[in-house]
Amino acid sequence: MADENNKISNQNDAKVKKIIDDLTLFDDDLMTLVFNKNIPATELILRIILKRNIRVISVDAQEEMRSPIVGGRDITLDIHAIDEDGEEINVEVQGSSEGAHVRRARFHSAVMDSRMLKENDPFKILKDSYVIFIYKHDKFGKGLPIYRAERVISEIEEPLNDGSHIVYVNGNYKGNDEIGKLMADFRSTSSDGMNYKELADGLHHFKETEEGRDVMCESVKKYAEEYAKEYAEEYAKEYAEEYAKEYAEEYATDTKIEMVKNLMSNMKWTLEQTLNNMGVSDNERSIITKQLQK
């Protein structure tokens, strides 16, 4: 028994190691560890994406912002940075199209804006905010490296300049410019040959050193346990709903059988007349008939 347990444990460890080997910066576990509190790496990607020098004063990964409304939608920001001018920047790294929905960007922007002002602060002091989605694929399918969304006054085709900025980065872009090199680093599974030292150092530490891989192993195992728990709860919920549905259908059929018996007795109808007058479906008609013939 002990040998079998050791065999299973070794197999699980091998699977975890294979998962870590295949991780890239598009994967939450690795991305979170690389960027959390990592100002140089955050400044790098923002400088390239926003095309300006930027000095970040704080950066946190997986920062939760709770809704002030009971039952409201909370959000967790992949990367939340604040620059020296107080401008708020949210970077979301996404592998799925659902996670990169345009209305999600709108919601993230609104949540960040709602926290910038204190009571009685004038609206004009509201700082600029940026929501940047680094999406693993080409979100809009036009082959461009970056798509910038700014509010425009339609009738005069001039920018509103309200300070809200939404940016989508094409993670599948393979150009030889800075964005192309940055996305190549995001897709890389090894620090060897990466273009930017700020990202290569993080990848090397968490994937290629014993200390870093231990942290990654714990992170992957924790995620697997949470996923298994969520799956089990969801399965149990689906099973309960299906059971309730089946029970309700069975109960409804039993009730109809009693009604058929009463009508046949009180009204002196035949079985066929009773089923016709009740409007019973062909499927239920067959079930009821079989039950009455037992």
C-alpha positions as CSV (number, residue, x, y, z in Angstrom):
1,M,0.0,0.0,0.0
2,A,2.8,2.4,0.9
3,D,4.6,1.6,-2.4
4,E,1.3,2.4,-4.3
5,N,0.9,5.7,-2.4
6,N,4.5,6.6,-3.2
7,K,3.9,5.8,-6.9
8,I,0.8,8.0,-7.0
9,S,2.7,10.8,-5.2
10,N,5.6,10.6,-7.7
11,Q,3.1,10.7,-10.6
12,N,1.4,13.7,-9.2
13,D,4.8,15.5,-8.7
14,A,5.8,14.7,-12.2
15,K,2.5,16.2,-13.5
16,V,3.0,19.4,-11.5
17,K,6.6,19.7,-12.8
18,K,5.3,19.3,-16.4
19,I,2.7,22.0,-15.8
20,I,5.4,24.4,-14.5
21,D,7.6,23.6,-17.4
22,D,4.8,24.6,-19.8
23,L,3.8,27.8,-18.0
24,T,4.1,31.2,-19.7
25,L,3.3,34.7,-18.6
26,F,-0.1,34.2,-20.0
27,D,-0.8,31.8,-17.1
28,D,-2.2,33.4,-13.9
29,D,0.1,31.5,-11.5
30,L,3.3,32.5,-13.1
31,M,2.2,36.0,-14.2
32,T,1.1,36.8,-10.6
33,L,4.4,35.7,-9.0
34,V,6.5,37.5,-11.6
35,F,4.7,40.9,-11.5
36,N,3.7,41.2,-7.8
37,K,5.7,44.1,-6.3
38,N,7.9,44.0,-9.4
39,I,8.2,47.6,-10.4
40,P,10.9,47.2,-13.1
41,A,9.0,44.5,-15.0
42,T,5.8,46.6,-14.7
43,E,7.5,49.8,-15.9
44,L,8.9,47.8,-18.8
45,I,5.6,46.6,-20.2
46,L,3.8,49.9,-19.6
47,R,6.6,51.9,-21.3
48,I,6.3,49.6,-24.4
49,I,2.5,49.5,-24.5
50,L,1.8,53.2,-23.6
51,K,4.8,54.4,-25.6
52,R,6.0,56.8,-22.9
53,N,8.4,56.8,-20.0
54,I,6.5,55.9,-16.9
55,R,7.6,55.8,-13.2
56,V,5.6,53.3,-11.2
57,I,5.5,53.9,-7.4
58,S,3.5,50.7,-6.5
59,V,2.3,47.5,-8.1
60,D,0.2,44.6,-6.7
61,A,-0.9,41.5,-8.4
62,Q,-4.3,39.9,-7.8
63,E,-5.6,42.9,-5.8
64,E,-9.3,42.6,-4.9
65,M,-11.7,45.5,-5.2
66,R,-14.9,44.8,-3.4
67,S,-18.2,46.3,-4.5
68,P,-19.8,48.8,-2.0
69,I,-23.2,47.3,-2.9
70,V,-24.4,44.3,-1.0
71,G,-24.4,41.5,-3.6
72,G,-22.5,43.6,-6.1
73,R,-19.8,42.3,-8.4
74,D,-16.3,42.3,-6.9
75,I,-13.2,42.3,-9.2
76,T,-9.7,41.1,-8.8
77,L,-7.1,43.0,-10.8
78,D,-4.3,40.9,-12.3
79,I,-1.9,43.8,-12.0
80,H,-2.7,47.1,-10.3
81,A,-0.1,49.9,-10.7
82,I,0.0,53.5,-9.7
83,D,2.4,55.9,-11.3
84,E,4.1,59.0,-9.9
85,D,1.3,61.2,-11.1
86,G,-1.3,59.2,-9.3
87,E,-2.7,57.7,-12.5
88,E,-4.2,54.2,-12.0
89,I,-3.3,51.3,-14.3
90,N,-4.9,47.9,-14.5
91,V,-3.3,45.2,-16.6
92,E,-5.3,42.1,-17.3
93,V,-3.5,39.1,-18.9
94,Q,-6.1,36.9,-20.6
95,G,-6.1,33.6,-22.5
96,S,-9.8,33.3,-23.2
97,S,-12.1,35.5,-25.2
98,E,-14.7,35.6,-22.4
99,G,-12.2,37.1,-20.0
100,A,-11.4,39.8,-22.4
101,H,-14.9,41.0,-23.1
102,V,-15.1,44.7,-23.9
103,R,-17.7,45.3,-21.3
104,R,-15.3,43.9,-18.7
105,A,-12.9,46.7,-19.5
106,R,-15.7,49.2,-19.1
107,F,-16.5,47.7,-15.6
108,H,-12.9,47.6,-14.5
109,S,-12.5,51.3,-15.5
110,A,-15.6,52.3,-13.6
111,V,-14.6,50.5,-10.4
112,M,-11.1,52.1,-10.4
113,D,-12.6,55.6,-11.1
114,S,-15.1,55.2,-8.3
115,R,-12.3,54.9,-5.7
116,M,-10.2,57.9,-6.8
117,L,-12.3,60.7,-5.3
118,K,-13.2,61.4,-1.7
119,E,-16.4,63.0,-0.5
120,N,-16.9,66.5,-2.0
121,D,-13.8,66.2,-4.2
122,P,-14.3,68.1,-7.5
123,F,-14.6,65.8,-10.6
124,K,-11.9,67.7,-12.4
125,I,-9.2,66.3,-10.2
126,L,-10.0,62.7,-11.2
127,K,-6.8,61.2,-12.5
128,D,-6.4,59.3,-15.8
129,S,-7.0,55.6,-15.6
130,Y,-5.8,52.8,-17.9
131,V,-7.3,49.3,-18.4
132,I,-4.9,47.2,-20.5
133,F,-5.8,43.7,-21.7
134,I,-2.9,41.6,-22.9
135,Y,-4.9,39.0,-24.8
136,K,-3.3,35.8,-25.9
137,H,-4.9,36.1,-29.3
138,D,-5.9,38.9,-31.7
139,K,-9.0,40.3,-30.1
140,F,-10.2,42.2,-33.1
141,G,-8.6,40.0,-35.9
142,K,-7.0,42.9,-37.8
143,G,-3.4,41.9,-37.3
144,L,-2.5,45.1,-35.4
145,P,-0.2,44.9,-32.4
146,I,-2.3,47.2,-30.3
147,Y,-5.9,48.5,-30.3
148,R,-6.5,51.7,-28.3
149,A,-10.1,52.7,-27.4
150,E,-10.8,56.3,-26.5
151,R,-14.1,58.1,-26.2
152,V,-14.9,60.3,-29.1
153,I,-17.7,62.9,-29.7
154,S,-19.3,61.3,-32.8
155,E,-20.8,64.4,-34.4
156,I,-17.5,66.4,-34.5
157,E,-15.1,63.4,-34.5
158,E,-13.0,64.9,-31.7
159,P,-11.7,63.1,-28.6
160,L,-13.7,63.6,-25.4
161,N,-10.5,63.7,-23.3
162,D,-12.2,62.3,-20.2
163,G,-9.0,60.5,-19.1
164,S,-10.3,57.0,-19.6
165,H,-8.1,54.8,-21.7
166,I,-8.7,51.2,-22.7
167,V,-6.0,49.2,-24.6
168,Y,-6.0,45.7,-26.1
169,V,-2.6,44.1,-26.9
170,N,-2.5,41.4,-29.5
171,G,-0.7,38.5,-27.8
172,N,-0.3,36.7,-31.0
173,Y,1.6,39.5,-32.7
174,K,5.0,38.4,-34.0
175,G,6.5,41.6,-35.4
176,N,10.2,42.5,-34.9
177,D,9.4,45.7,-33.0
178,E,9.1,46.2,-29.2
179,I,5.6,44.9,-28.9
180,G,6.5,41.8,-31.0
181,K,9.5,41.1,-28.8
182,L,7.4,41.7,-25.6
183,M,4.7,39.2,-26.7
184,A,7.4,36.7,-27.7
185,D,8.6,36.9,-24.0
186,F,5.0,36.4,-22.8
187,R,4.8,33.3,-24.9
188,S,8.1,31.9,-23.8
189,T,8.4,28.8,-21.5
190,S,12.1,29.5,-20.8
191,S,14.2,32.5,-19.8
192,D,16.7,31.5,-22.5
193,G,16.6,33.8,-25.5
194,M,14.0,36.2,-23.9
195,N,14.3,39.8,-25.1
196,Y,13.8,41.7,-21.9
197,K,15.9,41.1,-18.8
198,E,13.2,42.4,-16.4
199,L,10.9,39.5,-17.5
200,A,13.6,36.9,-18.0
201,D,14.8,37.3,-14.4
202,G,11.3,36.6,-13.1
203,L,10.8,33.6,-15.4
204,H,14.2,32.2,-14.5
205,H,13.6,32.5,-10.7
206,F,10.2,30.9,-10.6
207,K,10.8,28.2,-13.2
208,E,14.5,27.5,-13.2
209,T,15.7,27.8,-9.6
210,E,14.9,25.3,-6.8
211,E,13.6,28.0,-4.5
212,G,11.3,29.5,-7.2
213,R,10.0,26.1,-8.4
214,D,9.1,25.2,-4.9
215,V,6.9,28.3,-4.8
216,M,5.4,27.5,-8.2
217,C,4.7,23.9,-7.0
218,E,2.7,25.1,-4.1
219,S,0.9,27.6,-6.2
220,V,0.0,25.0,-8.9
221,K,-1.1,22.5,-6.2
222,K,-3.2,25.0,-4.5
223,Y,-4.9,26.0,-7.7
224,A,-5.5,22.3,-8.5
225,E,-7.1,21.7,-5.1
226,E,-9.3,24.8,-5.4
227,Y,-10.3,23.8,-9.0
228,A,-11.2,20.3,-7.8
229,K,-13.2,21.6,-4.9
230,E,-15.1,24.0,-7.2
231,Y,-15.7,21.2,-9.7
232,A,-17.0,18.9,-7.0
233,E,-19.4,21.6,-5.7
234,E,-20.6,22.4,-9.2
235,Y,-21.1,18.7,-10.0
236,A,-23.0,18.2,-6.7
237,K,-25.2,21.2,-7.5
238,E,-25.9,19.9,-11.1
239,Y,-26.7,16.4,-9.7
240,A,-29.1,17.9,-7.1
241,E,-30.8,20.0,-9.7
242,E,-31.2,17.0,-12.0
243,Y,-32.5,14.8,-9.1
244,A,-35.0,17.5,-8.2
245,K,-36.2,17.8,-11.8
246,E,-36.6,14.0,-12.0
247,Y,-38.4,13.9,-8.7
248,A,-40.7,16.7,-9.8
249,E,-41.5,14.9,-13.0
250,E,-42.2,11.7,-11.2
251,Y,-44.4,13.4,-8.6
252,A,-46.3,15.1,-11.4
253,T,-46.9,11.8,-13.2
254,D,-48.1,10.1,-10.0
255,T,-50.5,13.0,-9.4
256,K,-51.9,12.7,-12.9
257,I,-52.4,8.9,-12.4
258,E,-54.5,9.6,-9.4
259,M,-56.5,12.2,-11.3
260,V,-57.1,9.7,-14.1
261,K,-58.4,7.1,-11.7
262,N,-60.8,9.6,-10.0
263,L,-62.1,10.8,-13.3
264,M,-62.7,7.3,-14.7
265,S,-64.5,6.4,-11.5
266,N,-66.6,9.6,-11.1
267,M,-67.3,10.4,-14.8
268,K,-67.5,6.8,-16.0
269,W,-65.1,7.6,-18.8
270,T,-62.8,5.1,-20.5
271,L,-59.1,5.5,-20.1
272,E,-58.8,6.9,-23.6
273,Q,-61.5,9.4,-23.0
274,T,-59.9,10.5,-19.7
275,L,-56.5,11.0,-21.3
276,N,-57.9,12.9,-24.2
277,N,-60.0,15.2,-22.0
278,M,-56.9,15.9,-19.8
279,G,-54.8,16.7,-22.8
280,V,-52.0,14.3,-21.7
281,S,-49.0,14.1,-24.1
282,D,-48.2,10.9,-26.0
283,N,-45.1,10.2,-23.8
284,E,-47.0,10.6,-20.5
285,R,-50.0,8.7,-22.0
286,S,-47.8,5.7,-22.5
287,I,-46.3,5.9,-18.9
288,I,-49.7,6.4,-17.3
289,T,-51.2,3.5,-19.3
290,K,-48.4,1.1,-18.2
291,Q,-48.7,2.2,-14.6
292,L,-52.5,1.5,-14.6
293,Q,-52.1,-1.9,-16.2
294,K,-49.8,-3.2,-13.4
